[in-house]
Amino acid sequence: MFVARAQNNALAAGLIVLATVFIAGTTLMAKALGTQTLGAPLPALQISHGRFLFAFMGLVAAATVLRPALERPHWGLHIARTTFGWGGVTLMFASVAFIPLADATAISFLNPVFAMMLAIPLLGERVGRVRWSAAALALAGALILLRPTPQSFQPAALLALGAAMVMGMELIFIKKLARRENPFQILLVNNLIGLGLATCAVLPVWQAPNAQQWAVLAAIGLCMAVAQTCFVNAMARADASFVAPFSYSTLIFAALYDVVFYGTVPDAVTASGACIILTGAIWLALREARVKKPVPRPHTAV
């Protein structure tokens, strides 16, 4: 029988930040696949299919070694979560092929704000003034990074906005599942269902990738599997409204990747937006550290 994990805000925040390192990496690789960087561009549906295919293969390999205890999954919640997740990641991969990586990341990562708002009616979470203020501060930083230029508001930018809304709903279902099932089981079932959805969707647009593209598709899947592992474990250890603002760290890593792989040095606008986002997350973390920690509950290892 699944036993809920003990609440640990510091660990949850660290896991979320680590997840963003890999998530930013997947968007960078998706941009390379969706443009002519590695050959003929691959459709977004094919990139998301590769993401689920190789993530599922990695999790199956881990399951054969770890042999985790699995229980009967809540199929309704899993299907809803995976549908939103597949839709969100496909929209995100589509957007980065047409607009700058930093712009797409900034728009799509409005999803923690949607998730925090949805957590109130759907999860019954109480969001105090500090969390509202920290989320608002992080949102302000994201809006600065967005840069309201004509390029940012191309039709493709709406794909990233749609990804933010859809993934905001996914966060809610992740939290519901985290209260019921083992994180590894959540990931395994999620990627199994996602692979089925992605396979059906990719058939009409499938094209043969070259060797480099296959390697990058595999890297996207494995990086996403690691990110999901961190993310689901974080959601099991803290309120969704607490961990959500830390997801903005993806914007920071996306900017760093731009420097390393594209030679794009962040300007004053990028630096100021990043500092505001970090200020909001740090403020929230320090405030939570002063709150009396709940009594740990027995929990099982992942």
N, C-alpha and C positions, 0 to 999 in steps of 0.2 A: 504493500500500500504506500502511495506517495505521501511524504511528509514535507510540509512547507519549509523553506529555508529560513534561517534566522535573518532578521533585517540587519543590514550592514550598509549604511549609506556611503561610507568611504570606499569600500570595495566595489559597490555598484558604480560609483562615479569613475573609478579607475578602469573598470571593465568597459564602460561606455566609451571612454576616450580611446582605449586600445582598439575597440571595434571601429571607430572612425578612421583610424590609420589604414585599415584594410578596405573600408568602404570607399574612401577617397581614391585608393589605388584601383578599385574595380571600375570607377567612373573614368579614370585616366585611360585604362586599357580599353574600355568600351569606346572611348573617343577614337583611339587608334584603329579599332576594328570598323567603326562606322564611317571612317574617312578613307582616304587613299594612302594612308601611312604604311600599311602592310600589304597592299594589293587592292583588288577590287573591294569596295565597301560591302560589309555584311549587313543585312537588315537587322533592325533592333530586335525583332522577334527571334532571329537566329542567335543573337548575342545572349538574350535572356535564356534561350534554350540551353546554350552551352553552360551558362551559369548554373542552372539547375542540374544538368546532366553530371558535370564534374563534381559539384558539391555533394550530390547524392552518392556518387562513387566513393568519394573521400569518407563520407559518414559510414557507409557500409563497411569499408575497410577498417575504420576505427571500431565499429561494432563487433567485428570478428575478433578483435584483439581484446577489447574491454569487456565484452559480453554483458552489457548493462541489463538490468531487470526491466522488462517492458510490460506495461499493463494495457488494458483495453482503452484505446484512445477515444476522445470525444470528437467524433467525426464532423459534427456540425460546426464546432468552433474551428477545427483544423481546416475545413474546406473554405470557410469564410476568411480566415486569416491568410491562407495561401492565395486565394483569389485576389484579395487586395494587394498582397505582397508581389505577386506576379505582375499584376497590372501596374503597380507603382514602379517596379524596377524596369519594366519594358518602356514606360513613358520616360523614365530618367535616361536610359540608354539612348532612346531616340533623340532626346533634346540635346545631348552633348555632341551629337554629330553636326549640329547646325549653329549652336551658339557657344560662346566661350565657356570653358570648364568652370571658371569661378562664378560666372553669372548663373549657369545651370545649377550649380551646387547651392548657391545662395538662395535661389528661388525654391528649389525642392526641399531644402531644409527649413522651410517654414512649417514642416510637418510636426515638429515637437509642440509648436503652439497649438495647432489643431488638436493634437493628442491631449495636451493639458486641458483644453477646454472640454473635450469629449469625456475625459476621465471624471469630470464632475457628475454629469447625469448618468453615464453608463457604468462607472465603477464605484460611484458614491464616495470618491475621494474629496477631502477637504483641502482646498488650496488657499493658503494664507497670503497676506500682503507681501511677505518677503518673496515667496515663489512667484507671485504675479509680477512683482517688480523686477526680479531677476530675469524672468522670461521676456518681459517687455524690453529690458536693457539688451538682452541677446538679440531680440528681434530688431531693435534699432541698429545694432551692428550689422545684421544681415542686410537690412535695407540700404545701409551705406555701401556695403560691398556690391549690392545689386547694380548701382549706378543707373539711374533712370535715363538711359540713352536710347536713341532709336533702335540700335542693335539689340539692346536688352528686351525690347518690346516687340520683336519680330514674332510672327505667329508661333514659331518653335518654342518661344518662352512659355507659351501656354501649356506645352507638354510638361515642362518642369513644374509649373504650378499645379497641374493635374496630378503629377506624381506626389507632390506634397500633401494634397488633400487625401489621396488614396492611401498613402503610407501612414497618415495620421490615424486612419481607421484601423490599419493593420496593427499599430501599437496597442490599441485597446484590446484586440483579440489575443495578442501576445501576452498581455497582462492577465487576461482571464485564463489562458492556458497555463501560465506560470504558477497559478494558484492550485492547479489540479494535477499536473503531470510533471514527470521528470524532464529537465531541460533537454537531455539527449533525445528522448523520445519525441519531444516537440520538434526538434530539428529534423529528425529522421522522417517523420510523417509529413512534415511541411515540404521537404524536398522531394519526397515520393509523389505527393499530389501535384506539386509544382512542375515536376518533370512530365507528368501526364498532361497537364494543361499546356505546357510549353511545346510538347511534341505535337499535339493536335494543331496548335496555332502556327507552327513553323512549316508544316508540310507544303502549303501552297507557295512559299517564298524561299524554300531551301536552295542553297547553292553550295558547291563544294569548296571548303576553305583550303588555303594552302598550308604548308607545314608550319609557318610562323603563326598564322591565324589559329590553327589548332592548339598550339602551345599557349597562346594568349587566352583562348577560351578556357583551357584547363586552369590557367592561373586565376582567372576571374572566379571560376567555380570554387577552387580551393580557398582563395582569399575570402570569399563570401561565407563559406562554411565556418571559417575561423571567426569572422565578424559576428555571425549569427550566434555562435557558441558564447561569445562574450556578452552579446546583447541580451539573449534570453536569460542567462545567469544573473545579469544585472537587474533585469525586470523582476526576477524572483526574489530579489533582496532589498528592493526599495520601491516606493510609490512611483507610478509612471510620471506623475507631475514633477517629481524630484529629479529623475534621471533625464527627462526630456531636454532641458537646456544644455546638458553636457554634449548632446549630439551635435551641437553647433561647432564642435572642434573639427568636424570634417572640413569646414571652410578653411581652417588654418592649414591642414595637411594638403588640401587641394592647391593652395597657394604655394606651398613648399614644392610640391610635385611639378608645378608650372615652372619653377626656377630650375629644377634639376633636369627635366626632360624637354622643356620648350624654351628655356633661357629667358623666361618672362619674369623680370624682377618686380616684386610688389611695389606699387607706388604709395604715396601718402594716404590715399583713400583706402587702399587695401589694409595698410598697417593700422590706421585708425579704427576701421571696422573690426579687425581681428582683436585689437586691444579691448574694445567695448564688449565683444562677445566673451572674451576670457574674464573680464571684470565681472560680468553677470554670473558666470559659472562659479568663479572663486567666491564671490559674495554669498551665493547660495550655499556652497559647501561649508564656509566658515560659520554661517548662521545655523546650519543643521548640526554642526559639531558641538554647538553649545546646548543643544536640546538633549535632555536626558535620554540615554540609549535604552531601547526596550529590552526586556529580559530575553536572552536568546532562547529559541525553541529548538528541540531536537531536529536534526535534519540528516538526510542521507547524502553521500557523496555522489557527484555526477559520474 
